[in-house]
Amino acid sequence: MRKIKVAAMGVEHRHIFGQLKGMLDLDCECIGWWNDGDNKITQDFKNKYPAIPRFEKKNHILDNSDVDLILIADIPVKRASLAIECMNAGKDVMLDKPGCTTLEQLKNIENTIKKTGRIFSIDFSERFEVPSVQVAYNLIQDGEIGDVVQTIGMGPHRLNISTRPDWFFDDEKYGGILCDIASHQIDQFMYFTESKSAQIISSSVGNFANKEHTKFQDFGEILIRSDKAQGYIRVDWYTPDALPNWGDGRLTILGTEGYIELRKYVDVAGRNGTDHLFLVNNSRCEHIDSSNEPLTYFIKLKNDIINRTDTAMKQKHCLKVMELAINAQTLSNKLGYLE
C-alpha cells in the first residue's frame, strides 16, 4: 500500500487535530499546512507539530502533485469554497463539520464532485472518533435490539466563551447551531436507521443564556422522520463547569426488541473513562466497555483514496446529512434573545 500524503488548510477549529491524528496514525505524511492569518489554533498547531512546515501561499499546497488529501477546518462559511478549490486542483478533501452552511454551497460541492471525481468527506467526529458507536452498530447488525425505530441524540457542549473567536458568535459565519453541531446527530440518525432520505418535521433554535450575543444560538432541537424511523435531537452550549469534560454526549437507539444507550464521553457519577454502552433486550441487561473498539473511518478513507472506492462514508449520505442540517436550520423557529 502506497504512502498517502496529506496537508492541512484552514486551521481555524480544534477539530483539525483529530483529523490530522487520524491520518498520521496510519503512517500518512503531512507535507505542510496553510492558513490565512494567525489565531490560537494556528499557534497550538505550530507548537504541537513544529516539524511540519507552514506555507505562506495556499498554491504551494494546491500545486503540489504529491498531495492526495487536504484536511480542512476553516471558518464554517469558508469551508465549501476552499474544498471546491482543492477538488478542482485534483485533491480529495476531509472537512470538519459542517462541510457547508447553505444549499447553494452544497449544490456547488455536488457539481464539483461530479466534475472532478474527487472524494468529499466530512469527519463527523461524534461517530468516527467514538469507539462505542461502532460497537452499537455491530450489536444492531447482530439483531440484539431488533429493528431500529427511533434515535435520541444529545449534543451538549461547553461554551468556554473567553476562548472563542469573533466568528463563533455570528450565525452567518458558523452556520447556526443546527447546521453545525446537530449535523452530528443527523448523521447518526441516518446511519443507525439506514435511511437514505428523511424530512425535518420541526426545528427551533434559541439564545437563552447569552443575550449579549444576539446572533449566537446556544440551544437547538430537531424532530426528524424517515420512512424507517423517527428521531429527536437536542444540542446546546450549557455544559456546567463541574463536568470533567466538554459535554455529556449521549445517544439512545430504540429497537423493536430492546435499546442501546451510549454515554460517549462520561458516565456521570458512575464508571470512569469514556465509551460506556448500555444494552437492554430480552436476555441481556448490561454495561459494555467499548473504549478499545478500533476506529475504522480513517483507514477506510485511506483505502478509498488509493482504490477510488466509497466505503468510509457514502458520498450520497454525506451530502444528504448536510442538506438536512441546513434545512433544519433554515426552517427553525427562533426563540429567546436572537435577532
TASULJO-V737720 format. One record per residue. N is the residue number from 0. RES is the residue in one small letter. PSI is psi in whole degrees, 0 to 359 (none if undefined). Layout:
n: <N,N>
res: <RES,RES>
psi: <PSI,PSI>
This chain:
n: <0,1,2,3,4,5,6,7,8,9,10,11,12,13,14,15,16,17,18,19,20,21,22,23,24,25,26,27,28,29,30,31,32,33,34,35,36,37,38,39,40,41,42,43,44,45,46,47,48,49,50,51,52,53,54,55,56,57,58,59,60,61,62,63,64,65,66,67,68,69,70,71,72,73,74,75,76,77,78,79,80,81,82,83,84,85,86,87,88,89,90,91,92,93,94,95,96,97,98,99,100,101,102,103,104,105,106,107,108,109,110,111,112,113,114,115,116,117,118,119,120,121,122,123,124,125,126,127,128,129,130,131,132,133,134,135,136,137,138,139,140,141,142,143,144,145,146,147,148,149,150,151,152,153,154,155,156,157,158,159,160,161,162,163,164,165,166,167,168,169,170,171,172,173,174,175,176,177,178,179,180,181,182,183,184,185,186,187,188,189,190,191,192,193,194,195,196,197,198,199,200,201,202,203,204,205,206,207,208,209,210,211,212,213,214,215,216,217,218,219,220,221,222,223,224,225,226,227,228,229,230,231,232,233,234,235,236,237,238,239,240,241,242,243,244,245,246,247,248,249,250,251,252,253,254,255,256,257,258,259,260,261,262,263,264,265,266,267,268,269,270,271,272,273,274,275,276,277,278,279,280,281,282,283,284,285,286,287,288,289,290,291,292,293,294,295,296,297,298,299,300,301,302,303,304,305,306,307,308,309,310,311,312,313,314,315,316,317,318,319,320,321,322,323,324,325,326,327,328,329,330,331,332,333,334,335,336,337,338>
res: <m,r,k,i,k,v,a,a,m,g,v,e,h,r,h,i,f,g,q,l,k,g,m,l,d,l,d,c,e,c,i,g,w,w,n,d,g,d,n,k,i,t,q,d,f,k,n,k,y,p,a,i,p,r,f,e,k,k,n,h,i,l,d,n,s,d,v,d,l,i,l,i,a,d,i,p,v,k,r,a,s,l,a,i,e,c,m,n,a,g,k,d,v,m,l,d,k,p,g,c,t,t,l,e,q,l,k,n,i,e,n,t,i,k,k,t,g,r,i,f,s,i,d,f,s,e,r,f,e,v,p,s,v,q,v,a,y,n,l,i,q,d,g,e,i,g,d,v,v,q,t,i,g,m,g,p,h,r,l,n,i,s,t,r,p,d,w,f,f,d,d,e,k,y,g,g,i,l,c,d,i,a,s,h,q,i,d,q,f,m,y,f,t,e,s,k,s,a,q,i,i,s,s,s,v,g,n,f,a,n,k,e,h,t,k,f,q,d,f,g,e,i,l,i,r,s,d,k,a,q,g,y,i,r,v,d,w,y,t,p,d,a,l,p,n,w,g,d,g,r,l,t,i,l,g,t,e,g,y,i,e,l,r,k,y,v,d,v,a,g,r,n,g,t,d,h,l,f,l,v,n,n,s,r,c,e,h,i,d,s,s,n,e,p,l,t,y,f,i,k,l,k,n,d,i,i,n,r,t,d,t,a,m,k,q,k,h,c,l,k,v,m,e,l,a,i,n,a,q,t,l,s,n,k,l,g,y,l,e>
psi: <127,159,131,135,132,166,159,134,137,74,80,352,146,343,344,331,321,321,313,318,319,324,322,327,343,16,26,157,128,115,347,179,162,143,145,88,178,153,183,325,318,323,316,324,314,322,323,324,66,338,348,121,148,130,142,328,140,336,339,334,314,326,1,109,347,342,124,319,135,129,132,125,48,177,131,319,341,351,319,311,322,319,319,318,319,316,321,338,6,19,145,156,143,120,152,153,151,146,339,171,353,159,330,315,317,318,319,322,312,317,322,322,314,322,320,336,16,161,127,111,142,126,88,89,333,354,308,340,18,105,324,334,319,321,317,316,318,319,321,318,333,359,18,334,15,212,133,128,344,147,145,112,128,126,70,145,153,135,316,56,326,343,356,139,168,322,337,335,10,110,336,338,323,352,350,155,329,320,322,276,312,349,330,309,328,317,315,322,310,322,308,333,355,41,139,332,165,173,138,113,316,157,154,152,154,163,108,350,2,59,346,349,87,355,11,131,120,3,143,152,153,140,119,150,141,183,356,330,176,159,148,138,133,129,151,171,44,13,122,157,332,341,137,1,189,342,146,68,131,153,126,129,114,127,172,346,18,187,160,136,132,124,93,318,342,143,97,125,28,230,151,166,194,178,57,124,132,124,128,121,202,346,350,140,93,161,136,120,113,12,341,7,130,141,147,343,312,318,324,320,319,315,323,320,319,316,356,47,186,64,331,314,121,134,320,322,313,312,322,321,315,324,315,320,318,319,318,319,315,322,354,143,142,130,159,223,14,150,none>
